[in-house]
């Protein structure tokens, strides 16, 4: 069975992560994603980090289920081909800095004339106005300006710290994929396309807010302020490793105390209710830390599981790969990339029982599908385009 987005065609002019990861999700769900890249290097992510066969692992796992077309958009005929692609497309996605697409002749107004019901998507770092709108952006810049680096800061020194994965990029991508799907659904109901705008800064602050900004949500007097969740490190050392455990409800707290053999804490007024435990979270974590240091990870996890307390061993990346739960979920799939060789990667996370997502195509070589896609839209003067430097 085809995926839920089978029949949807997406023209993808994005590079790096925020755009490509979004269109990869949609490609997994059946969309025909045509990745338009520039001559020479294409998407720089092709060369970033661990590589084999001329392809970076970062790129292969963010650009599967796509076809690559190389076009020189500095040439008018290259722009004209993009226009012809859009005439047969449902979605157009770009993550140039504000104003660049318009200067290139592929702005929303121009493409709307060609395809009135087009879903046009602009992904940027900061939005289209304001003091930062003109700047280039990478993930750490958004972590810095959103408050995320501060949230991750050392509770004793206050020194900020970056999350050690490119969270703003990938979060923006997930937000974009959801927004594109919603815009397509709205088009089904109204027949109208629209312009969807996403800023990485906006996406990250909206994601961070519920817990990270809870002490900045209510305005005025009468607010009971508690230590932010991020101020507590829920990593507990045992005699042979590290685990994490959490107790929110009264039943979980009672179970945790029994598992730790610290029933005396049950009568401690600092921990009598959810509100009390929240106000005294640092003391609670300290007591838990002291108790768990005397036991092995295996013993404590067995005790916590018996008491129905959420808990887990903290796994290394290598241990995660072989985790029995990951294996039970059949999450990691193995296949052979035609250029990069044997590899493993996660299957699409969402499981559809009627219209399943799937990995149908490996990440493409640069320009691998240029002639194939051009022939589909009736472009026949391949030799002339190549001689003029429009295509390689």
N, C-alpha and C positions, 0 to 999 in steps of 0.2 A: 504493500500500500504506500502511496506517496505521502509526504509530510503535510502538515496543516497549511503550509504556505506554498504548496505546489501551484505553479502557474503565475506566481508573482515574480516579476523581474526587477532587480535592483542594480542601478548603475552606481558603483562605489568608487569615488575619487579620494577616499581617505587613506591616510598613512599612519604608521606607528601603532597605537593600541586602541584609543577611545573609539575610533570609527571602525577599524577592521575587526575588533572583537565583537562589536555590535552586529556587523553584517555576517560574521561567522555564525553567530547564534541563529540568525534568520536563515542562513544557508543550511544549517543543520536541520531546520524545520521545513526544508523543501524549496526555498526561494532559489531562483537562478541569479546568482550574484556575479556580475561582470566587474572585475577589478581593473580600473584604468590606471596605468602607471606611466611615469615619464621615461623617456629613453635613457639608456646608460645604466643608472642605478636602480630605478624604480623605488619601491618602498624601502627606506633605509633599514627597517626591521629585518630585512632579509639577511643582514650581515652582523646583527648584534648578538653577542653572547656565544653560546655553545653551537658549533657548526659541524656539518659533515656534508660532503657532496655539494658544497657551495650554498647550502641553505642553513639558516639558523633555526634551532629548535623553537625559539620564541616565535618565529614567523610561521613555521609549519603548523603549530597548534593554534594559531590565531587567524589562519587564512585558508583552512580547508573548505571544501565545498564551494570553491570559487573558480572562475575562469579569468586568466590574466590577458589583458590587451594593452599593448604599448602604443601610445599616441603622443606625438609632439604637439602640445597645446600652444606652443609659440607660433605654430604655423596655422593659418586660417583654415586649411583643409582638415587639420586635426580637430579643431573646434567644431567644424561642420559635421564630422563623424560623430562627435559626442552628441550633437543635436539630433542626428538621425537615430542614435541609440536611445535617446530620451523619448523620441516619438513612439517607441514600442515598449517603454518601461512604465513601471508603477511607482518606483521610488528612486530618488536621486539623493545621494549622501555625499557631503564634502566637509572637510575640517580644516579648510584654509583660514588664515586670519581674516577678520571682518573686512570686507571690501575687495578682497583678492578675487573671489569668484566673479564679481561684477566686472572687474577689469579684464578678466580673461574671456568674457562673453558667455559665461555659464551661470550667471546669477539667476535668482528665482524668477524675476519678471520675464526674462528672455525665455527661459525654459517653460514657464507657464503658458506662453503663447503657443508653444509647440505641443504641449500636452496639458490641457486645462485641468484635468483631474489628478495631476502629479502630486505625490507626497514629496515635498522638497525638504531636506533635512540639513541644517547647519549646526555643526558641533564646533565649539570654540573653547578657549581656556577661561575667558572672563565675561563673555557676552559681547554685544556690539557697541557699547558705550562705556564711559567711565575711564578713570586714569590708567587702568591696566589693559584696556581693550586692544591696544596696538602691540602689546608685547608678545614675544615668543613664549611658549610655556612648556614645561615638563612637569611630571608628577610631583616632585618635591616642592615646586613653587606653590601648587595648590594645597599641599599638606601644610605649608607654612602659613598661607593666607587664610585658610579655612578654620584655623584653630586646632586642627588634628595633631600637628606636631606638639603643640602645647598640651593637649589632652594626654599625649603619650609621655609627657615629661616626667622626670625623676621626682617623686613626691617629696624627697628630702632637700634636694638642691634646686629644684624648679627648672633644671636644664631641659629644654625641649628635645624630643627624639622623633625621628621619622619612623613610620610603620615600614617594615622591611619587605614590602611588596607594593607594587604600583596600584594601590587601592583606588585613588581618584580616577585614573584612566579606566580601570576595569569596571568600577561602579558606574561611571558615566556611560560606558558601553552597555551595561545591563539596562540602565535607565533609557537609553536611546532605543534599544531593541523593543522594550515594552511600549515606548511612545510611538514607534513606527507601526507596531501591530495595532495599537489603538487608532492611529490615523487611518490605517487601511480599513479597519472595521467601521469607522465613521464614514469613510468614502462609500462603503457598501450600502450604508443606510441613506446617505444624502446625495451621492453621486459627485461630491465635491472633494477636491484635494485641498491641501493646506501646507503652510510653511511651519515646520517644527524646528524650534531653536533650543539648543541645550548648551549651557556653559558648565565646564567641569567644576568651577567654583560653586555654582548653584547646586549641582548634583551632590557634591560632597557635604556642603553645609546642611542640606535637607536630610541627608543620611545620618549625619552626626548628631542632629539636634535632639531626638527623644531622650537619650541617656547622657550624651556629652554636654548638652546645654540645658539640662533640667533645672539647674539653679539660676538660669537666665530666662526662664519661660514666663513665670508669673510676675506681673508688675504691681507695684504698690506695696502696702503693708500686709502683715498677717501671714507671711510666708515662712514655713519651717524649712530651713536649708539643711541639707545633709551632705556628707562628703560625696563627691562624684564617684561613680562606680569605677572610673578609670584610675582613681588614686590607689586602688587596691590591686595587688598582684596575686591572682588566684593560682599561684604555683606553689605546691607544697612538696618539700623534700622528704623522702623516706630514707630508710637505711640503704636502699639500693637503686634509687632513681628519683623520679618526680611524677606526681599525679596532680590532678585538679579535682575539686569537689565543690558542690554548692548546695546550700540549704536555704530555701526561701520560705516555704510554708512551715507552719508549726510542726506538722508531722515529719517533714524532712529534717528540721532542726533537732527534734527529739531523736530521730534515727541516727543523725550524725553524732550526737552526744553519746548514744549507746555504743556506736561503732568505735568511737575514740576512747571508750571507757571513762568518760568524763560526765557522768550523770549529775555531778555537782553543779555543772553549768545550767542545768534546767531550772534551778531555783535562783539563779543570779538575776537580779532585777534589770540588769543592763540588756538582757537577752529575752525578756519575757514575751515580747510580741514582735511581729514583723517590723513595726515602726521603731521599737526599741533596738532591734538588731541592726536596722538600717542606720540609726544614729550612732551606734557603737560598732560599726563594721570593722574598723581597724582593730579594736580589742578582740572581736570575735575571730578575725583571721589570725591574729597573733596566738590565741589559745589553740586554734586548729593546727597552726604550724607547729607549735610545741608538741602537741599530742602525736602528730603523724610522723615526726622524726624518729620515734621509737619503734616503728613497725616497717616491715617490708612493703613494697608497692603491692605485691600479690595478696598479702594478708589484708591490707587495708581495703583494697578494691573488693575483695570477697565480702568483707564485713559491710562495706557501704552498699554493695548490691543487695545483700540480704536485708538491709534496712530500707531499701528502695530510695537511696540517696543518689542523685545524679553525680556520677564520678567517671573518671577515665584516666588511664595512663597517658602521660605526655609522650607522644611518639616522635622519633626522628623521622625525617623524610623517607629514609630507607625502610624504617619499620612501618610507616603508613602504607607504602606500596604493598607490603605483604600482610596488612591487617586483615583478619578474618571478616570484619564487617565490610571492608572495601571489596574483598573477594566475593562475599555473599551478594553484594549489590551489583556484581559484574560491571564495575565502574570503569576499569582500565581495559582498553582494547589494544591488541597488538596487530600490526600490519607492516607491510614493507613499502616505504615511499620509493617511487621510481628513481629519485635522485639522491635522497638522503639515506636510504637503506632501512633496515629494521628499526621500528620505533614503537613506543607505546604512548597513549594519551587517553584522557577521559572521554567516554562516550558523551553525547548530549545529556545534560543533567535531567531535563524534564522528560518524563516517559508518557507518551500518548498511546493509549491502547487501540485507537482506531486509525489514527494518522501518524505513525511513528516517525520520530526524527532519526536521522542516520548520517553516517559519514560516507558519502557517495564518491567524493573526489578528494585526492590528496591536495595539499597546498601546491599551487602551480609554479612552474618555472617562469621567469620573467618573460612576458609576451608569448607564452606557450599557446594561447588560443586566439591570437590576433587575427589570423586569416580566417579561422573558423567563424568567429563572431562577425567579422566584416562581411563575409559571404552571406550570413543569415539576414543581414539588413540590405542586401543587394549591392554591396560595394564590389565592383569587379576590377577596377584599375589598380590592382595590388602593385604591379611593377612601377607604375607612375608614382604611387604614393611612396614607395620605397626609395625611388630615385630622388624624390624631393625631400627626403628626410622626415616625412610625416610618420612613417612606421619604420622599424629597423629591418 
